[in-house]
């Protein structure tokens, strides 16, 4: 066995902003070190889909889960470089098939039970075993399947407790981003006792080892967490209470920040950048760009099973105009389905330019010279997302462009959890807006979960299936040589560009804002980060 240092094989994203401001007055009622109760209030656009993060894939759920449950490894602040967390170290065999993790001693879940190797095995087997008695009702562990293979193609062969503080993963085949995947928030270790006791209600009552303890969830309003006074990292968290509020309207959320109701707000409308910069009580925060916003086609529905139709609609989108109108310049046009900063990005691929006449010609060739014989259901996100701050307005703009082609659409925006479930099923939507923020710094995390055929029913909302792409993505996962992996991902992007399952729209730089006195917040490129260092001074 060869011992490795905890160093990621992925792109390291340099954090754009480290908050060091120390003046001003925030919502918090004083630093916890000063003897007073301190409360940090964060405002965001959408609510959590589930507090059991293993059964969902959305960023809003991840933001809360990261405060409650913890992973074996984690990402260094502001980057996607892995470092120790619940595991102090690991060893990997020379053939890349066995990973052995040494766990930190003395950690307890917030229900008082012991964190140990058995707890790690319990959690992973819950996700891994399709017949697990701890999979309740209609729960699905989609992200586990995306990252570690579907049930007939598992990366992990066996998970076992070697002793109380040693857990071993034995793989069926090497996986290059294995450590990056292990560090993802969605694989946080929960209390086995809490899952066994609460069963299907665990998704409303999470228990982990993290810096905060869950207290209350007022759906579509707020989630309240309180300090874990027995947290294993001494001196943390700095705040006594954390309230995460859901305020869907961007302007209302900014008004709440300016009036002192919030300390930090996510997803500032780019049009409000000047307002933030002109307010001496606020500070601007830029999250490192690591996302894709896209316009997708449901290939379960005709006519989107026809690639010529999909190609035509690629020519009907003016990306530069969308960026100017809705992103305030804080975005670049997306050519491929992954960001330019990633390993293997194919810079030689050319985009389809905006050309309405070309779009009309292609539709005519496909047999639709006057549009379609029915009105399309156009799903637009009901909440602002880092990659798309105002999906409804963007949908209206695209609706007008499609009308030039004789295509009639009806925009619908069901609530967030329903929206995601509908996209997975593909029964109601014809076309849709959605996006993806990278969770681990590896290109596999952008392409496999969203476009591989095994991700249909999960995050492959386009129901796109390509055997050549599937073979390339599996080979890239198991190839240790990074140059070879880069070449494979370049080929993968060529296949995707030719098959046009989406219109890749933008890679955005998400804008946040905070009270001037907020310290200790470091935005992550993955879209969710710990709040345990935050304090108002």
C-alpha positions, -999 to 999 in steps of 0.1 A, spaced: 0 0 0 13 34 -9 4 63 14 -8 94 -4 -11 130 8 -45 145 4 -40 163 -29 -67 166 -56 -60 156 -92 -85 183 -103 -85 219 -113 -80 241 -83 -103 271 -84 -88 302 -69 -113 319 -46 -123 353 -59 -130 369 -26 -119 363 10 -139 384 34 -118 404 58 -140 434 64 -144 441 101 -165 473 103 -202 479 102 -232 464 121 -250 433 110 -281 413 120 -260 393 144 -263 404 180 -226 402 187 -197 378 184 -201 345 203 -168 351 219 -181 382 236 -207 363 256 -238 374 236 -259 352 214 -250 357 178 -272 349 149 -263 349 112 -291 352 87 -286 341 51 -310 349 23 -314 327 -8 -338 324 -37 -352 289 -32 -360 264 -5 -343 231 3 -359 200 -15 -349 176 13 -328 177 44 -316 142 36 -291 154 9 -284 118 -3 -318 116 -20 -315 149 -39 -291 167 -63 -299 204 -59 -277 231 -46 -302 246 -22 -303 212 -3 -265 210 -4 -261 244 12 -280 234 43 -266 198 45 -230 211 46 -237 227 79 -252 195 94 -234 165 80 -198 160 70 -178 140 45 -147 118 49 -127 144 29 -136 180 21 -125 208 -3 -102 235 9 -119 268 12 -125 285 -21 -111 256 -41 -119 220 -52 -87 206 -37 -94 178 -13 -81 177 23 -88 157 55 -122 160 72 -138 131 91 -109 110 78 -74 121 89 -56 102 61 -60 76 34 -39 49 16 -44 37 -19 -32 4 -34 -9 4 -64 -36 -10 -86 -60 18 -76 -86 -6 -64 -84 -3 -26 -88 29 -6 -82 27 32 -93 57 53 -82 64 89 -110 82 108 -106 110 133 -109 97 169 -135 110 193 -162 124 170 -198 120 179 -231 126 161 -252 153 176 -276 126 189 -247 114 211 -239 83 192 -203 75 180 -190 83 146 -169 53 135 -162 29 106 -195 11 111 -214 44 106 -195 50 73 -203 15 61 -240 19 71 -243 51 51 -226 39 19 -244 6 20 -277 25 23 -269 43 -10 -252 13 -26 -275 -16 -20 -307 -14 -41 -324 -37 -15 -313 -16 16 -340 -16 43 -331 20 49 -343 32 15 -378 45 22 -408 49 -1 -399 66 -34 -364 76 -23 -337 73 -50 -300 79 -45 -295 94 -79 -262 112 -72 -246 81 -57 -255 63 -90 -242 92 -110 -208 93 -92 -203 56 -84 -222 38 -112 -257 24 -116 -266 -8 -99 -254 -30 -128 -221 -10 -132 -210 -1 -97 -175 14 -92 -175 3 -55 -175 -35 -49 -173 -36 -11 -172 -12 18 -160 -27 51 -150 -17 86 -114 -29 92 -116 -17 128 -134 10 147 -115 38 130 -105 23 97 -128 19 67 -119 3 34 -134 7 -1 -127 -20 -26 -134 -10 -62 -145 -31 -92 -124 -8 -114 -102 22 -109 -119 56 -107 -98 86 -114 -120 111 -95 -128 88 -66 -114 111 -39 -131 141 -55 -164 122 -54 -160 111 -18 -156 148 -7 -190 159 -22 -215 172 2 -241 147 -10 -221 119 6 -222 134 41 -222 108 69 -255 108 89 -263 91 122 -273 55 116 -295 57 147 -314 87 135 -321 70 101 -332 38 118 -354 57 143 -369 83 120 -372 61 88 -389 81 60 -391 111 83 -353 114 85 -355 137 55 -371 163 78 -349 156 108 -312 153 98 -285 144 123 -248 146 116 -214 155 131 -213 190 117 -210 225 133 -247 231 134 -277 212 147 -311 212 129 -339 228 148 -368 239 125 -379 240 89 -407 264 79 -411 253 43 -406 280 17 -397 304 45 -367 294 66 -345 268 82 -331 273 116 -299 257 129 -282 260 162 -246 258 173 -232 223 180 -216 231 213 -198 197 213 -184 202 178 -151 184 174 -133 214 159 -127 235 189 -138 271 188 -163 265 160 -188 274 148 -185 311 156 -222 319 154 -247 305 180 -276 304 155 -279 302 117 -312 311 99 -314 304 62 -343 323 47 -360 316 13 -369 349 -5 -376 341 -42 -378 377 -54 -343 391 -61 -353 427 -53 -370 418 -21 -340 398 -10 -317 428 -17 -341 451 2 -340 427 32 -302 429 31 -301 466 29 -326 470 57 -306 448 81 -328 417 79 -301 396 63 -263 394 68 -256 376 35 -276 371 3 -271 347 -25 -279 353 -62 -279 391 -65 -294 402 -97 -266 415 -119 -286 446 -126 -283 454 -89 -244 454 -89 -242 492 -90 -266 494 -61 -244 471 -40 -212 489 -50 -228 522 -41 -240 512 -6 -213 518 20 -229 493 44 -225 464 19 -197 444 4 -197 427 -30 -188 390 -33 -180 371 -65 -182 333 -65 -156 316 -87 -173 307 -120 -178 270 -123 -212 263 -139 -233 260 -170 -268 273 -176 -286 257 -205 -317 254 -226 -327 217 -228 -348 196 -251 -368 166 -238 -360 138 -263 -388 117 -249 -411 141 -268 -415 146 -305 -401 165 -324 -370 167 -301 -361 131 -310 -350 147 -343 -314 161 -341 -321 185 -370 -348 201 -349 -325 205 -319 -298 219 -342 -323 245 -356 -331 257 -321 -294 261 -314 -293 287 -342 -323 305 -327 -306 316 -295 -287 349 -292 -264 342 -262 -247 376 -263 -280 394 -261 -290 372 -231 -258 380 -213 -262 418 -219 -299 418 -208 -298 394 -178 -263 389 -166 -248 424 -164 -217 412 -182 -210 387 -154 -211 357 -178 -195 343 -210 -213 324 -238 -211 287 -233 -198 268 -263 -195 234 -247 -213 216 -218 -185 222 -193 -165 253 -183 -133 263 -200 -113 260 -167 -117 222 -166 -93 195 -177 -99 185 -213 -120 215 -224 -121 215 -262 -113 250 -273 -113 239 -310 -151 234 -311 -169 263 -327 -204 274 -315 -235 276 -336 -240 313 -343 -273 331 -339 -290 329 -373 -328 328 -374 -328 322 -412 -306 292 -408 -329 279 -380 -359 283 -403 -341 264 -431 -332 235 -408 -368 233 -394 -381 231 -430 -356 203 -438 -368 185 -407 -404 188 -420 -416 217 -399 -416 248 -422 -443 265 -401 -435 254 -366 -450 225 -347 -486 213 -346 -490 218 -309 -480 243 -282 -449 234 -263 -447 234 -225 -416 255 -216 -404 249 -180 -386 279 -165 -371 277 -130 -392 294 -103 -361 304 -83 -329 323 -91 -299 300 -96 -262 309 -97 -260 301 -134 -293 319 -142 -306 347 -119 -339 352 -137 -350 321 -156 -386 334 -163 -373 365 -181 -349 344 -201 -377 320 -210 -398 350 -222 -369 361 -245 -365 326 -259 -402 323 -263 -402 354 -286 -373 340 -306 -391 307 -311 -422 325 -322 -402 338 -351 -400 302 -362 -437 296 -358 -432 277 -326 -458 284 -299 -449 279 -262 -465 281 -228 -442 289 -199 -447 270 -166 -429 274 -133 -440 249 -107 -424 251 -72 -387 241 -71 -390 205 -57 -418 197 -81 -399 213 -110 -369 190 -104 -391 159 -101 -410 168 -133 -377 172 -152 -366 137 -140 -398 121 -152 -400 140 -185 -438 137 -188 -449 173 -186 -421 195 -201 -411 197 -238 -383 223 -234 -367 236 -202 -342 259 -185 -318 245 -159 -281 243 -152 -253 227 -133 -227 239 -108 -197 216 -106 -195 197 -73 -160 184 -73 -136 200 -98 -135 171 -122 -149 171 -158 -166 138 -151 -189 156 -127 -202 179 -155 -206 153 -183 -216 120 -167 -244 131 -143 -261 153 -169 -255 136 -203 -247 99 -198 -274 74 -207 -271 59 -172 -282 93 -157 -316 92 -175 -341 94 -147 -316 113 -127 -300 145 -139 -301 137 -176 -332 158 -180 -328 157 -218 -332 119 -219 -302 119 -242 -286 86 -249 -254 80 -268 -234 47 -267 -202 62 -281 -204 90 -254 -211 64 -227 -180 43 -236 -157 74 -236 -170 86 -203 -165 53 -186 -130 50 -200 -122 85 -188 -134 76 -153 -110 46 -151 -80 61 -168 -54 74 -143 -33 93 -169 -46 129 -169 -34 136 -205 -53 106 -217 -83 117 -198 -81 152 -213 -81 137 -248 -111 115 -240 -131 145 -227 -123 165 -258 -137 137 -279 -168 135 -257 -175 172 -263 -173 167 -300 -200 140 -298 -222 162 -276 -218 192 -299 -228 172 -329 -258 156 -311 -271 189 -297 -290 176 -267 -290 212 -253 -283 248 -261 -254 256 -237 -262 292 -228 -237 307 -203 -210 302 -177 -218 329 -151 -199 345 -123 -225 344 -95 -229 377 -75 -235 377 -38 -236 406 -12 -231 409 25 -232 434 53 -198 451 56 -192 436 90 -195 400 79 -162 381 83 -151 345 77 -171 338 46 -153 322 16 -174 314 -15 -168 280 -30 -168 273 -68 -191 244 -60 -219 267 -49 -221 256 -13 -197 261 16 -194 260 53 -208 288 74 -190 278 106 -164 306 103 -189 334 97 -192 361 123 -205 397 125 -181 423 139 
